[in-house]
Amino acid sequence: MRDLLNTAADRMLGMFLPKARAGACICFPGEGFYQYRCYKGQENQRRWCQYTCNCNATNCGSWVTYGDC
């Protein structure tokens, strides 16, 4: 009887909760990195980017100049 209840409970939860997928992303929302560029061949710039909840997109801030190329 216990196994029957556990199976039914797993099925009910599976209907409402997302399932883990193989190969899921390894990042966490809020983790981030700097992007760098040489703007117009003169200025080194960088901006901070953070991963979104689905980990395959990023939100980035504005470019900040920090020196010459």
Protein Blocks (a to p, Z undefined) as FASTA:
>chain_A
ZZmmmmmmmmmmmmmpccddehiafbdehiacdddddehhlaccdddddddfkopaccdd
ddddfbdZZ
